[in-house]
């Protein structure tokens, strides 16, 4: 088990280094000049060169890269000259809003997707299975921004204008307030629910045909007990893997959803950095998003090792 954990940590560190290197190198090929963006269009060539020298942009690329790694290891993600603030401080200030949206969206995905997947697997080809296939296909195909606008119009705008009912807010943010959180979380969750329904159905079909399921049925256990207490537990590994990917991605900032609902999260922070050519802020948000994905997957790997004895047996047999 210790070897398994050590390998996962090493791979996580390698992924972090690779992404940090790629994001840094992209600054050399990205259009625009950060020094010119800071100085403004009317800045003279001498002023732009002075800014470039002050930022260290005129140094050799490898020297800048090693300096960047050194600062990141010290928790210094750079300075946003457009917002005149440290990048890490800006990210930390936006993280609570993104975390609330990520966890709520993931909860919606699981609450919708798991029951559909389990029910479809119990009777493959049945009415629920066929209906679930149509619904999940539609949810996968629907663009998130379109779903968000439709929910805004149908559940917030129309009730407020025609009936004076103000149940959901169209845009805005208040911490831990369902009035603002419900629609963004639902928009984020319904798309993910389709994937969880399909993953759960496939994993459950594999488990329901095994011997231990037939034994449980032969003992007189009900179909619901067999499905939820026995088959689903052994079908968890692929579901947990998807949770790790989604949670890391959501925590890194869901750009489209945050933009549609004016949600002040990390994704909107990164999107706002693009027009202003705020490369330190953009690099910082990309690196932070990568950290979220890597750490979420690392935690999921450890949870899988704890709940799936097959991983422990495989490690001991090596």
Secondary structure, DSSP 8 states (H G I E B T S, - for coil): -HHHHHHHHHHHHHHHHHHHHHHHHHHHHSSS-HHHHHH-TT--HHHHHHHHHHHTTTS-HHHHHHHHHHHHHTT---EETTTTEEHHHHHHHHHHHHHHHHHHHHHHHHHHHHHHHHHHHHTTTSHHHHHHHHHHHHHHHS-HHHHHHHHIIIIIIHHHHHS----S-SS---TT-HHHHHHHHHHHHHHHHHHHHHHHHHHHHHHHTSHHHHHHHHTT--HHHIIIIIIHHHTHHHHHHHHHHHHHHHHT--HHHHHHTT--SHHHHHHHHHHTT-HHHHHHHHHHHHHHHHHHHHHHHHHHHHH-HHHHHHHHT-
